[in-house]
């Protein structure tokens, strides 16, 4: 029951994770990078990048920061 209540309180959390994954994929493709290239820059695996982009795994804030700053040369705000 507690899980259901939390889901009702924050139904947008799944959508937010989906949006983050889609944005990462969109930027990566715009920059002409493969998942493997991004993973190497960030210090993770291609599999992990794929799981983030496909909303299979939630991205940790520290990893998101590395993706944006190290992988894409941007700044997390």
Helices and strands as residue ranges (DSSP letters): H 2-9, H 12-30, H 35-42, H 46-53, H 61-66, I 67-71
